[in-house]
């Protein structure tokens, strides 16, 4: 994560005009954490199950959960230095020494360590209480299914009250709550939590589209639009891939180069970046001189809004479309090669011949019936005689004869006369009669 922070800071510092490296560190701290919401949607599904090993999927999910809460040290390292060192420390007293004191004491001690301890304690106690209540039938199925959601809301509320890291506390509590895999197995066939998760994700992204400063991307005094687009491409390509490639030799789950490239590329920027963006804006608005926001802090607010929002949109579009585009790139060449091969080799026996219904019907209509063995029945003789002629016979044989057709007995007699075997039988019968 430190390597990602440094790489992102160098890219922001190089592409944004008139921006100090300290300010670039603050901006890059927002886009450093891997977003768990987008990661969860990318590493799950049919395409991911078929092409991505399970161990690699678990690494991405675990990294996104931990990074989402561990962004505070990187963020407040730069923000404390900006407050107490930037612009000569105008309006503030203490300098770099006080800044590092706050960073170690408040950020690491109170925010990170306290959040980890609180989350682990609450998660383990909640697991034990829920298991005992379920064994004694004190909890119904509906309450059992929504217990994890209620636990997350409880941790977020209490951590916000004491001022600790609520995101990291929720992640640690979830690990402690499901450390023996009991709750996951009990709710394996349940669809309530995935449904709620999907609804919350969709609501968040609708809110993103509603509040995103789209017009500021083009009309601003911070960075031209062409530099902003180029910065988005560079962040997607070089924010993670170099670091993951250097370190993948020590990660057993990333054994192949394609897995290394995949893990390096799929580090989405999303909900966590916007969360740290508003935390930074709230901090910068407290950096004041004579009751007014300090000039460098006010300028940095605009840089935060434009750069972080644009990089988030680039990641949502780029990482969100990577899976369908990857499937298209995998299947399209095979489809085109099969189509080209069938056109270039029309005599291929494996290729079925085209069948046109209209031509088939016309050919059947034009084909004359020349089969001599096929019986021909001519119908048209009248069995109703004119007035004054002989009365109409009532027998079936006479009716058939008058209609111009042979009766069944006559047909059978003709068939027997035409059969050579019947002729031989007749001849033998005649010889026996003479004797």
N, C-alpha and C positions, 0 to 999 in steps of 0.2 A: 504493500500500500504506500510505503514511503517512496518507492521508485515511481509509482504512478503519479504521486503528488509532485515530485520533482520534474518529471517529463511534461506534465500538464502545465506547470508553472513556466517552464522554458518556452513552450509553444505560445502561451498567452502573452508572455513578456515580449516575444519576438513579433507577434502579429498585431497587438494593440498599440497604437502610437502614443508616445508620451506617457508611458506607464512604468512606474518603478518596479523593481523585482519584488520588493516587499508587498506591494499591492497585487502583483501577479500571484504571489503565494497565497494571498487571501482569496482571490477569485478561484484559483485552482483547487483549493480545499473543498469547495462546494461540489465540484464535478469529479473528485477523486473516488468517493465511495461507490461501490457497485450497487445498483438499485435492486432490492429484492422483489419488487412487484414485476418489473419487466423480466428479470431473470427467471422468475417462476413461470411466466407465460412462454418463455423461449425453450427452457430445458424440459418442459413437459409436453406430451402430445405424441401422436403416432410417428411423426417424422423424427423427433428426438429419440424415441425408443428404438427406432430402427437404425439410426446412424450414430448415436452418441452413447458411449458406455455408461453404465449406471454409476460407476465410481466417479466419473468425470461430472455427471449431473449433480451428484451430491456435493462435490467440491465447490461448484459454482453457487449452489444454494447456501452452503455454509459460509462461503466467503462473503456473499452479499449480505447475509444476516449480521455477520460480525463487523464488516466494513461500515455498514449503515450506522452503527452506534459508535464506532471508533473514529469517526470524522471530527469529533470535538477537539482532540489535541492538535491536529493539523490546522484547524480553523482558528482556534484561539491563540495559537502560537503567533500567527501573523497579526491577528486583531489586537492583541495586547501590545505588541511592538508598535503597531500603527498608532495606538492611542497614547503610549507613553514615550515613544521615540520619534514618530513621524512629525514633520514640521517643527522639529526641535523640541517636541513635547509641549507645545503651546497649550496652555490651559490645564496642564496636568503636572503633577510633581512625582518624583520617584525615579524616573528614567527606566533603563533596561533592567536594573536590578529588581525594581518593584514589579515590572512586567513578568519576569521569569518567576518571581515569587508567586504571583497570582496563577501563572500557568501550572506550576508544580502543585501548589496547594489546592487551589480551587478547581482547576480543570482535571488534573489527575487524581487528586485525593478525594475531593467531594463529589465530582461529577462521575468519573469513570469507576474508581474503586468502590465507592459507596453504591453505585448503580449495579455493579456486578454482585456484590454481597447481598444487596436487597433482593435482586431478581432471583438469585439462587435460593435464598431462604424462603421467599414466598412461593416459588415454584415447587420446592420439595414439600413444604407443609401442605400446599393445596393438593398435591398428588396423594399424600397419605390420607388426608381427610376425605377426599373423593373415593378412594379405594375402600376405606372402611365403611363409608356411607353406602356404597354400592353393594358391599358384601352383606350388610344388614338390611338391605332393601329400603333405605331411608330416602332414596332419590329416584324419581321416575326417569323414564327414557328421554323425555323431552328436555328436562333440566340437565341430564347427563351430557347430552349432545352440545348444548350451548354453554357448558361450563368453561371451556377454553376461551370463548369470546368474552364472557363475563370476567375471567381472570385477567385478560389483556386490558380491558377497560379499567379494572381496578388498579393495575400496576401503572398505567399511564396517568391516571388521576392522582394517585398518591405520590409518584415521582415528581410530577409537576408541582405538587404542593411543597415538597421539600427542596425542589430545585436541582434534582439529580438527572442523570441521563435516562429518560424514560424508554427510548428506543433500545438501547443496549440492555436495560433491565428486562424488557419484554423478551428479547432474544435469549438471555441467560435463563430466565424463568421458564421459557418454553423447553429449553434443553433439560433443565432439572425436572420439569413436570413429566417429560416423556423419556427419562433416562433409561428406564427398563422396557420401553416400547409397549407398555401395557395399554395406554390410552389410544395409541394409534391403531393397534390391533382390534380394540373394542369398537372403534368407529371406522373401520376399514371400508365397510359397505355402505356407509352413510354419505348422502349427497348434500346435507345441509350446509356444512362448512365450505365446501367448494362453491356452492351457489352464492352464499353470502360474500365470499371472497371475490367472486366474479362481479357481483353487483357493486361492491365497494371500489373495485378497480375501474369499472366503467364510469362510476360517478367521479372519481378523481380525474380521469382523463377528459371528461366533459368539462370539469372545472378548469383544467389546464387550457383547453381551447377557448374558454370564455374570458379568462383573465390574462392571457398571454399578450404582451405589448407588441402586437404584430407591426404596427406602423413605426415603432421606434427602431426596428431593424434597418429600415431604409433611411429614415430621417432622424439623425442623431449627430452629436458632435464628438462622439467617442471613437468610432471605427467605421470606415466605409463598408458598404455591403459586400464588395468583392473580397475584401480582407476577412470579413466575417464568415463568408462561405468557405474560403480557403482554410480558415481556422477550424471550422467544423469538420472538414475532411481530415485535416491533420490530427485532430483529437481522436477521431474514430480509428485512425490507422496506427498512431504512434503513442497513444496514451497507455496501452497495456501490452501490446505485442512485444516490444523489446524487452520489457521486464520479465514477462512470462517465458520468453525464449531463453533468457539468461538463467533463469531459476528452474526450468522444467527438468533439468538433469537430476535435481534432488527431490522431485515429486514423482513417486512411483506410478500414480494414476495417469500421468501425462507421459506416455512412453513413445508415442509416435509424433512425427512432425505435424501431421494434419490435426491431431488433437491439441498440440501446442498452439497452432494458428487459431483453432476454433476457440480455445480458452482465452487466448489473447484478444481476439476480436469481440467476443461476447462478454463485454463488461458494460452493460447499459447504464445510461445516466437518466434518472427519472425523478421519482417522488422524493428521494433523499436529497437530491440537489436543490429542489425548490424549498425543502424544509430548511436546509442550511442557508439558503439564500435569505430567507426571512429572518432567521436568527442573526445573520450578519447585519442586515439592514437595521434591526432593532438595536444592535450593539453600536453601530456607527452613529445612530441618531442621538446617542448619549455622549458622544465626543463633542463637547461644546466649549466655546470661548466667548465669554461675556453673554451667555444665554443663547448664543446662536451656534448652529452646527458648524464645526470647523471646515474650512474650505476644502482641504484634501479629503475629508470624510464625505462631504457632499458630492464631490466629483467621483469618488469611488462608489458611491451608491448607484450612480447612473451606469458606471461600468459593470457593476454586479447585475443590474436589471437586464441589460442588453446581452452581455456575453453568456451569463448562466442560462437565461431563458432560451437563447438561440442554440446553445450546445445541447440543452435538454430536448428541444424539438428535433434537432438533427439525430440524436440518439434514438428517440422514439420512432422516427421514420426509418432510419437506417437499420437499426436492430429489429424493428417490428416487421419490416419487409424482407429481411434477410432469409428467413425460413421459406416463404413461398417462392422467392427468387431462386433460392438454392434448389428447391424441388423442380422449378421450371428449367434451370440449367442442367439438372441431372436427367430429366426425361426428354427434353426437347431434342438434343442431338441424336438420341437413339431413335426417336420417332422420325426425324428427317432422314436419317440414314436408311431406315427401313423403306420409307417412301421412295427415296432415290433409287434404291436397289431394285424395287419392284418395277420401276419405270425403265431402268436400263436393261433388265433381263426379262423380256416378255415371255420367253420360252421356258421359264422356270416351272418345273412340274409342281412345286410346292405352292405356287401362286394360283389361286382359283381363277378360272376364266370369267370375264364379266358376263352377266346375264341380264338381258333387256326384255322386259315383259312384252312390249309392243312388237318387237321384231319376232319374238317367239310365236305370238298369236298370228301374225301375218304369214309366217312360214307354215304354220299348221293349216291355215285356210287355203293356201296355195297348193298344198300337197295333195295329189289325187289319191283316191282309194283304189288300189290295184290288187288287193289281196284276194286271190280266187277262192280261197277256202272259207272266206267269211260268208255266212248265209245272208241272202238278200230277200227281204220280205216286201212284197208289193201290195199295198193296201189301196183299194179304190173300187173294187167290185161291189155293186149294190146288191143287198139281200132283200130289198123291198121291190116287188114286181109291180108293173103297171096295172091299172084297173082293167079287169076283164081277162086277165091271164090266169094261169093255174094258181091254185091256192098255195100259200106259203107253207112249206113243210115245217113241222114242229120239232123234228129230231135235230140234235146237235150236229150229226154228221152231214145231213142234207144242207143245213144252213151253212156249214163251212164250205161244202162243195160248191153251193150256189154263189158264194162270195168270191170264188176264184182261188181258194186256199185248200190245201190238202188237209184231210182230217188227221188226227193223231195216229189212228190205226194205219192209215195209208202211209204216213211218213215212216212209221216203224217198220212196215212191210218193205218199203223201198230201201230203208237202211239195211234190213236183213238181207235183201236180195243183192245189194251192192257189196256185202261183206264176203270175202272169199272163204272164210271159215264156215259160214252158213251153207255155201254152195257144196263144200265137201261133205257136210253132214247130210244134206239132201241126197247126194250121190250114194253115200253109204247106206242110207235108209232104203233107197230104191233097189240096191243090190241084195240086201237082206230080204226084201219082199219077193224078189224073183226066186231066191233059194227056198 
